[in-house]
């Protein structure tokens, strides 16, 4: 892990111009809000106590540029100390950059992943059946649904045709219907940061990473910044039943976010996010390597449309939320034999990266073997209260 937790890999290529905020664990203080530069990590808890509170501030970019907080350590040293198996308590390490925010996700927002969800459903979560089901599904509905605008009259006509052929699916409903799938990925404070282990349920035999852009949204529905995420997914659980979505998505350490939130300013805006190309790499302990990509420009719903479907008159988030935008990456590369497709094994190192947001790096283990989640909202409030005395 340490060889990919360096400033050259973790930071954006334009780090000198980027406004990066994150959170670190500091001995005796607990979770601490920081600004990250190419050289140093600075305590910015004088601006806000939590990530949630920081994103509520007006003119945030200007405030960050003018604020002078205590230097905690060099960025290189904190990154190196973030490797889960090499941490020293005397040195800070990076946590997920969100805290009190709800952790939400949009599903089935890319055609390729939409087809894979339909295949999971048709295969009933059995990876050995996926290849044959994939061929049958594509033969009926094709693989060129990218031109279909969700919620459009054309999408409604396509729905009628597919129902008549017995091929309509709950995944197609949210993929091309008027209502996006917005679900709870994980609980506030439960996401792990770069360098930590990420978890798969020990009973799962068909699972995958999901590299995604993650929007940081405040209570007003504004998007002050953006980061990277890995929405670890259990394909076998979700394929057996959509009612198992909670078990497929929300397990110990099954959500990774980071390394930092990049705050929007004149040099980096939502238009830059819309053009992001995500790269993902899985390096297995046995030498297996899988690489993939996900282009946000191929998304079927605009990121801000997804935000508007998550927050509004019908649903408020007083502490804000982070929103995974979905992925077009659905791995089919065989790992354990022909027709078996891809699944994780313990020891996989997964990196999610894009040049202007940096790299999120984690190692896979089963959720029952990763250190239990213990630092929640109560622990954070205790630390904040102690620091304010």
C-alpha positions, 0 to 999 in steps of 0.5 A, a space after each residue: 500500500 505504501 508505494 501508492 500512498 505518495 503525493 505523486 499518486 494521491 494528489 491531483 496533477 494540479 495540486 498547486 492550484 487545488 483547494 483540498 479539504 479532508 479529515 485526519 486522525 490526530 492522537 489526543 484530538 480525534 478526527 480533525 478537519 484539514 486543508 491539504 496542499 502538496 507539501 503540508 496538512 493544516 488544521 482548519 478546525 478554526 473555520 469549522 468543526 466538521 466537514 458538514 459544517 464547513 460545506 455550509 459556509 458561504 464563499 468557501 474557496 475564499 475562506 480557505 485561501 485566506 485561512 492560516 491554520 496550524 501545520 500538523 505534518 507534511 502531506 507525504 508523511 500523513 499519506 504514508 502513515 495512512 496505510 492501514 498496516 503501517 500506522 503510527 499513533 504519533 502521526 496523523 492519518 487520513 480519514 474519509 473527508 466526510 463526517 456527519 453527512 448522509 451517504 447516498 448513492 445513485 444507481 443504474 445511471 450508466 447503460 453498461 452497468 444498467 445491463 449488468 444489473 438486469 443480468 444479475 437479476 436474470 441470473 438470480 445472483 449466480 455468476 456461472 449463469 451470467 455469460 449466457 444470460 448476458 447474451 440472451 438479454 442483449 439479443 432482446 434489448 440490445 446494448 445501445 440504450 445510451 441514446 434513450 433519455 430517462 423519462 422521455 416519451 421514447 423511453 416510455 415507448 421502449 418500456 411498453 415494448 419490453 413489457 410485451 416481450 417479458 423483458 422489463 426489469 426494475 433496473 430498467 425502470 430506474 435506468 430509463 424511467 423518470 425517477 432515479 434510484 437514490 439509496 442509502 449506501 452507508 451510515 454517517 461516519 462509517 466510510 473509510 479513507 484512503 489507505 484503509 481496508 475495504 470490506 466484502 461480506 464473507 458469504 459473498 462469492 460474486 462481488 466487485 468494486 464500483 469506482 465513482 465520482 462523489 458529490 459533497 452536497 450541503 443542506 441547501 442542495 448546493 454542491 461545494 465540492 467533489 471527491 472519489 468513492 468506491 461503492 463496494 457491491 455484492 452482485 450475488 446478494 443483490 442479484 438474488 433479490 433487490 430487497 437485499 440491497 442493504 446487505 449488498 451495499 452496507 457492511 463494515 468498511 464497504 464504503 471508501 471515500 477520498 482522499 480529499 474533497 476538492 472545493 469548486 473555484 474558478 479553476 475547477 467547476 462542475 463542468 470539469 466533473 462532467 468531463 472526468 474519466 475515472 480509472 480503476 485498477 485491481 491488483 490481486 495478491 496472486 498477480 491478477 490485474 484488472 483495469 477499467 474506466 468510467 467516463 462521467 460524460 456517458 452518464 444518463 442523468 446530469 449530476 445536478 439532476 441526481 442531486 435534485 432527486 435526492 434533496 428538495 421539498 420532500 426530503 431534507 438533509 440538515 447535515 448535508 450528504 455525499 452522493 455517489 453518481 454511479 458507475 459505467 464499470 461492471 467487470 466481466 473479466 474472468 478470474 477463476 475460470 471461463 465464464 466465472 467473471 470477476 470477483 474480489 479476493 482478500 488482498 486485492 489492492 484497488 485504486 480509483 483515480 482521475 487526474 484532477 481529484 487524485 487517487 483513492 487506494 484501499 486493500 480488500 478484506 472480508 468485513 468480519 476481519 477488518 477492525 470494527 467500526 467504533 468511531 461514530 457520531 458520539 465519539 466525534 462529539 466527545 472529542 469536539 467537546 473536549 477540544 473546546 474546553 
